[in-house]
Amino acid sequence: MGVIIWRLRLFAVCLKVYKIFLHKMRDFKAYDLVIDARSPREYEDDHVPGAVNMPVVNNEEYAEVGTLHRTDKMGAYRIGVQYSLRNIARHLAIDLPKYDERIRILVYCFRGGKRSKLWADALETVGYNVEVLKGGWKSYRRSVNDRLATIPPLFRYNVLSGSTGCGKTRLLYALHAAGAQVLDLEDIASHRGSVLGTLPGKQQPSQKYFDSLLLERFSDFDPGRPVWVEAESKKIGNVQLPITLLEKMRAGLTIRIEVDLQQRVLLWRQDYRHFEDDPHAMLDRLKYLRPLVGGEEFKVWEDLATRHQMPELFARLMTHHYDPAYRRSVLHNYPAIDASPLITVDDLSPAGLLPVARSMRTLYEG
């Protein structure tokens, strides 16, 4: 009885902390328009999710003003204000008419200083309801770092583990369709998590913006319910997961997913169609693995690619590299994985996975 009471008290504390966090996160969502007044380059590196970039100076103007500021502070401000007034006038003529006049606006720049003030003064003069984010992006970024250290540990995680191509991501989609709380880290990272994981036509977010998107995703979650997630390494492509999230995932409930090789190959043929059409582009990425697998094995891959025997090549990649590599990684991060529940899947289509997802919720969300 004492243990139960202790756990209930701990959960109450966690819930209180989370509600404070959630309230602060939703402050941004309370605005109809969040204007990022910084340069496009600064915005691209990181911004409040949902913010619209309406820079008071563009990249070239920002660099020019910054360079002049070193030798002529007043001259730099004079030119900067000229650029700013012209750019703000253009935004007022082109961008602001897209929004209702009664909207609530939040403006921020790097520190909540001059660029924010120029924008806010113009908007207030016109008659808009506008506020400036105190401390600007720098303050926002500091809060993101603080929250990523405290928020992920408030949740419990159901972690899907399984060999490459076993449909873990598709199962996450099915779990989401079944009403589960799903954290799709690869979707946020715009990367599938391996040397072949780059998505055609998609660029990964910066580390800072990945952090922002990840934190925003947590704002939608209920700490009283488990979060379903795929087992991941420390890095997904070029972005790194918070250590607080990794540690809590590794302490969560792991569930093994098992699919036969034929189904896994079929999944790869569907998800990696761009490599099936251009196998040598795939080998160009895999060349970094040559020292690991040896020249003889890599030659087998090259021969299969040259003959365009893609099902055979995909199967070979799985059995001779990805499976043993994944096995080593999962045993390192989840030493007790072999004692985890096992789910065998024989249909990786959305229709086939949905009943599996519903059953998993029934079994593992208690």
Disulfide bonds with the S-S distance in Angstrom:
none
